[in-house]
Amino acid sequence: MANRHMKRRSTSLSLREMGTLLSVYTTTRSNLGAENNVDLVLNVEDFDVESKFERTVNVSVPKKTRNNGTLYAYIFLHHAGILPWHDGKQVHLVSPLTTYMVPKPEEVNLLTGESATQQIEAEKKPSSALDEPVSHWRPRLTLNVMVDDFVFDGASLPADVHRYMKMIQLGKTVHYLPILFIDQLSNRVKDLMVINRSTTELPLTVSYDKISLGRLRFWIHMQDAVYSLQQFGFSEKDADEVKGIFVDTNLYFLALTFFVAAFHLLFDFLAFKNDISFWKKKKSMIGMSTKAGRCSQEFWAFPGTRKQVLIPAQNPSCPCLWKVKKALKMTILWRGLRPECQFGTYSESERKTEEYDTQAMKYLSYVLYPLCVGGAVYSLLNIKYKSWYSWLINSFVNGVYAFGFLFMLPQLFVNYKMKSVAHLPWKAFTYKAFNTFIDDVFAFIITMPTSHRLACFRDDVVFLVYLYQRWLYPVDKSRVNEFGESYEEKPPRKSHAD
């Protein structure tokens, strides 16, 4: 049987000659049978698929939608002078303009309290209604038309594109009409607007741009991936964060980010390998800050944290506990079923290091506690929160960031007092430094709180100080270290038999 070929017959030119219209209608019904109960909100005459545009229109909100109902948009590409549902060659898609979400609580100043209006509205609503999903308005509608001229083989038609294609038979040839596409990734949670019963009109921004076949197929797969995440239990807010990676970032820059992320994994492995190797050989804690090591691991277990995030984030926990055990020279002895911990003794040099470490922590406490308390008070006075619990959690999180930064400083103080950096695992530090620079890039790509973005740069500052100390206190490679090794020692060579 001969293959049936579907090819585009100068679609853009023929439509332009006939006069193409882009029409957007709204209705409360998901299936449009006739022109009854539809409202025309946008009509673009002499529509040119090559020309991009953006227009904002006001959409009348029906009473059914205001009462927690749904409103749909029907987008038609049809010929001029013919109603779209009477045009046999029309192309159309339907997209909901509303979605259901639990309304976000309004943020207020906790000291001044709610306004009178907010109190009245809160009293009118029962407590159970505050957690019920309500209809939200999607203020953006992004449209695309595929402009590439392609000939498809009917036996190997791409499945992802096939669902967007409409074929017609003209003579002995099967043609496909222009491929219309609605970009759902552009609908972000942050743009949603709550629909109140008093709302009669809402703004809708309709934007259009052409799209290539390759980009169209990529975008279809991305939308399917986001939908799959929601089926696996991701909330709409979680899926929205994934959308932001693709929508808010240039695709070429995003491809570079994926390439750099591969190096991030490599540097993570090399840093882990060298760190474990260093601590396996470590027999003395001279010049090493033990207090910073005990506090370096941060545990995040907020309610609702997903296992996909929690488990990988806590993978370094076991190595950190092992290093703390070595730093404290702790030995676990079993007395039957009861474990007993014994701690080794420190040498004179190690006790000196411990004194410097304690002194550094004492100085840091003068900065740490006022900083955390002052930050919490400042946020209470100047920033609005949903509740006292929200303010408390935010203050604790900022305190953790402050602890994470300041607990890196005792090692710098110990280096300064001992005038040496020879005791540090420089290979592991170097690989970790490479990763901190990569994290700086991700800080501008992934949506995250400002405090977390600032935390991404703290490692850079500390590492630069480490580099300055390494230049200030050069390592004597001819000196034997605590392992009885020297940088200039060469392994003995086997003698050659004569």
N, C-alpha and C positions, 0 to 999 in steps of 0.2 A: 504494500500500500504506500503510495507516495505521501511524503510528509506535507502537512498543511502549514504554510508559512503565513504568519501574520505580520504585516509590515505597515508602517505608518506612511500614509500617502499625503505628504506635505500638509499635515494637519493644521499647523499654525497659519499657513498661507490661506488655506481654504476657509478656515474659520474667520480670519480677518476679512476675507472678501464678503462673507455672508453677514458679518457683523456679529461679534460674540459679546454676550453679556455675562457678567458675574453677579449673581443675585444671592442675597442672604435673607432667609426668612426665619421667623421664630414661631414656635408652637409648643403647646403643652403635651402633644401626643408624639410618641416615639415612631409611629407609623403614619406617614402622610398619604392619605388616600385621594384627597382633592384639595381645592384651594380654600376650603372652609376653615375658619378658625386659624388662619395664618396671618402674620404681620410681616410686611416687607420692611426691613431695616436698612438695607444697603443695595444699591443697584449701580454697578459700574458699567457704563456704556463704552463701546469700542475697546473692550478689554484686550490688552496686549500681554501675552505670556512672558515677553522679554523684559517688561518694565515693572519694577518693584514699586510698591506704594504702601502707605499706612494711613488709615482713616479712623477717626473716633466718632461713634454715633451713640445716641441715647436710645435705649431699648425700654419699651413699656413692659412693666412687670405685671402679669395677670394676677388676679386675686388668688387663683389656685396655687401659683408659685409662691406668693407671699405667705400662704398658709402651709408652709413647709413642703411645697410641691417642687416639681422639676420643670425646667424649660429647656427646649432643644433648639438648636440652630440647624437649618437645612441650607447647604451651600450648593448652588447650581451653576454649571457652565452650560449655556444654551444659546440658541440662535435668537437674534433680535426679532421682535414682532410676534413671538410665539410664547405663550405661557410655558414655563419649564415642564409642568406635568403633562403638557400636550406635545412636547418635542421628543420625537423618537430618537434623536441623537444627543440628547442631554446627558450630562454626567453630574452626579450629585453624591454628596456624603452628608452624614448626620453626626452632630457632636453635641453632647450635653453642655449647656452653659452653666449648670449648677452641679454642686457636689455636696455630700453630707459629711459634716465634721462636728465634733464637740466644740462649741465656741470657746475661744481663748479668753480666760478671765482678764478683766481690765486691770492694768497695773496702776497702783495709786501710791502716793507718799504715805508711808506707814505712820508717820508722826502726825500729819494733818488729818489723815483718815479720808473716807469717801465723801464725795459731794452729796448734797441732798438729792440730786437727780438719780445718782447711782443707788442710793439707799431706797428710794421709792421703787425703782425698777426691780431691785433685789427682793423687796417685800412682796411684789406682785407675783413673782415666780415661785412655785413650790420648790423645795430643795431637790426633789427628784428630777425636775426639769433642767437643772443646771448641768447635768451630766448626759443629757440626751442630745444626739446629733441633730443639727439644724441645717437648713439649706444655706449654702454659701455661693456667692456669685464669682464666676470666672471672668475677669475683665479683659482677657486677651483671647483672640482667635487668630491663629497663624496658619496661613494657607500656602500651599506650594503646588506647582504644576511641573511635571517632568518634561523637559524641553529637548532632551537628546533624541536623535532620530535612530531608532534601532529596528532591526528585523529579527523577530523571535521565531524559533522553530516550535511548532505546536506540540511536538513530542517531548521537548525539554524546556518547557516554559518555567521560569523560576517561580516557585510556589509563593515566595514572599511578595512578589509583584503581582501575581495572578489575581489575588483577591481585590486589588485596586483597579483591575482592567475591565473594560467593557468593550466587547467585540461586536461588530456589525458585519453583515455579509453584503458586499457590493460586487455583483457579478460573480466571478469565480474566485475572488480574493476575499480573505477575511482581514478586515482592518480593525485596529483598536483605537478607541477614542482617547483624547488627552487624559493622562493619569493625574487625577486630583488627589491631593494628600493633605491631611490635617496634622500639624505638628503638635502632638499632645505633650511633648516634653517641655514646651514653653509655658505650660500652666504650672505655676509655682504656688506652694502653700502660702508663702509670704504675701502674695498678691490677692488672696481670696478676701471677699467682703461678705459680712453677715447680711442676709436679707431679712429686714424687719417687716412687720405688717404694715407699717406706714410708708414703706418704700414703694413709689410708683414708677420711677425711672432709674436706670443704672447705666453707667457708661460702658461701652464695648469698643475696644480697639481692634480693628481688623487690619492685619498686615499681610502682605503678599510678597513672595519672591520666587523666582524660578529655582529649580533643583535638578541636578544631574542624576543619571541612573545610579551611579555608584553611591552617591550621598543618600539617595532615596532608600536604597536597600540597606545601607548602614543604619539609617534612622529608624527604619522599620524594625530591624533587629534590636536596636536599643529600646524602643518602646515595648517590644515583646519581653525583653529582659526585665524591665521595670515592672511590668505586669506580673511576671513570674515571681519576682521578689515579694510582691503583695500576696500572691497565692501561698508562698512559703511562710507567711506570718509577719512580714514586715509591715509596719504601719505606713499610712500615706506620708507621714512626716519623714520616716526613715527613707522611703523610696524617693522623696523629694530631694534629699541630700545627694542621692546618686544622680538624679536629674541635673542638679547644679553643676556636677563635674563636667557634664557634656554641654550644657546650655550656656553656662557662664564662662567657659574656657574655650579659647581658640583650638580647633581640632589639631592643627599642626603642633601647637604647644602641648596639647594633651598627649599626642603620640610621643613627643620627646619626653614627657613625664613618665610614660610607661617604660620607655627605654632606660631612663635614669633609675626607675624603681627596681629594675633588675640588678643594677649595680648596688642599690641599697641593700638588697638581700645578700649579695656577695660580701659586701663590707660587714654586714651583721654577722655572717658566718665566720669571716676571718677575725673579727674583733673577739667573738666568743671563743674561738679556737686559741688565739694567743693569750687571752685573759686566763683561761683554764690552765694553759701550759705554764704561765707565769706563777699562778698561785700554787700549782702542784710542786714547783721547785722552791717556793718561798718558805724559808725556815726561820726567818727573823722578821719582826715587825718594826725594825728601825726605820724611822722616817715615814711610816704609814699611819694615816689618821684612822683609828678604829671607830671613833664616834660617827664620823661621816659615813663609814661603811655600814654601820648599823641602821642609819636613817635614810640610806640612799634608795631603798626600795619602797615605792609608793603603791598602795593597794587601793583599787577602785572597785567597790561593790555596791553601787547605788541601786535602789530598788528598780527593777525593770531592765537592768543591764543584760544584754543578750550574751549567751554563751559564746557566740561566734566572735564577740569582742573581748569578753572577759578572759577566756582561756588563753588566747595568744598574748594578751597584755601581761599575764602573770607567768609566762614561761620562764623569765629570768629569776623567778623567786627561789627555786631550789639551788641554783648556783650561788645566789646571794647568801642564802642561809649557810651553805657550805663554806663560803669565804669568811663569814662572821665567826663560824666555829673555829676556823684556822686562826683568825686574828685574835680570838680570845684564848687560844691554846686549850680548847675545851675537849675533854675526853669523856665519852659516855660509857660507864661501866654498869653492867647488869647484875643486880643482886636478886637472883631468881627472876621474878617478873617485874621487879621494880628498878627502873633506870636511875642511875646516880651520876651526876655531872662533877667532873674534877677539872680544875683550871691549873694550867702550868704557871711557872714563875717567869717574870720578866728580867732581862739583864739590865745593867745600869743604863746602857744606851736606850733600851726600849722604854725604861721608866722616864728618861728624859723626854723622849718623844711623847709619852703619855701626858707629861706635864704641859708641853706646848699645846697638845690637842685640847686638854681641859681649859687652858688659858684662852684658846681661840673660841671655844664654845661659850665661855663666860662673856667675852667681848660681843659675840654675835647675839647673845640673849638681850643685851642692851639695845640692840637694833631690832631684833626679830619681834619681840612682844609689843613694843609701841607701834611698830609698822602694821602688824596684824590688827591690833585694836583700833588704830587710827584709820586704817582702810575700811574696817567694818562700820565705824561711826560716820565716815565721810559718805559711804554708799547709802547709809540709812537717811542722811540728811538731803542728799542730792539726787538719788536714783529711785525710781518707782519700782515697786515689786508687787507680785500678785498676792503675797501673804507673808506673814512673819517667818513661816517655814522656808519660803523661797529665799528670803534675805539670809536666814541662818545657813542654808546650804551653800549659797553663793559666798558667804564670808568664810566658811570652812574651806571651800575650793581655793579661794584666793590665798588663804593661809597655807594650804598645801603647796601651792606654787612658790610662795615666799620661802617655806621650809626647804623645798627642793633646790632653790637657788643658793640660799645661805649655807646649806650643809655641804656645798661644794667648796666653800672657802676655807675650812680648817686645814685642808691639805696644803693650800697655798701658804697659810701661816706657818705650818710645820716646815715647808720648803725654805721659807724665808729665814726662820730661826736656825735651821741646820745648814743653810747655805749650800744645799745640794738637792739635785733632782735625779740622782743616779738610781734611786730605789723605786722609781715608778715604772709601770708597764707601758713603755712608750709605743710599742707596736700596736697594742690594743687601743691606746689613746688616739693614735693616728687614724686608725680605721673608724673609730667612733666619731672623730672630728669630721671625716668625710661624710658620714651619715648625718651629722648635724647640719652641714651645708645643704644636703639634699632635703632635710626636713624644713629648712628655710623656704625652699621652693614650694613644697606642699602646703606650707602655711598660707600662701597667697592663692592656692588653687581650691583647696577644700574649705567649705564654710565651717568656721569654728569661732568660739568666743575670743574677744580681743586679749584676755588674760592668757589664753593658751597660745595665741600667736606670739605674745611677748616671751612666753616660756620657751618657745622654740629657739629664741636668740640667746638665751642665757648661757647655753653650752658654748656658743661661739665666743662670748666674752671671757668665760673661764679658760677656754683652750688658748686664747690669745695671751692671757696672763701666764699660762703654763709655758708657752713658747718663749715669752720674754724671760721667764726664770731659767729656762734651759740655756738661753743665750747668756744670761747673767752668771749662771753657775755651770760652766761647761764640765762635762764628764771627763775624768781622767781615765782614758782607756787602758793605761798601763797599770792602774791600781787593781789589785785583787779585790773582788766584791765579797759579799757574805757567803757566797757559795764556793769560795776558793777558786773562782774562775777569773780570767782576764780577757779583755777584748782583743789583746794582741797575741794571745796564745794561739798556736797553730796545732792541730792534731798531729801526733807523731806519724811519720810515714814508715811504711814497711821497707825494710832493707832489701835490696835486690841481691839475689844470689849470683855470685860470680860464675 
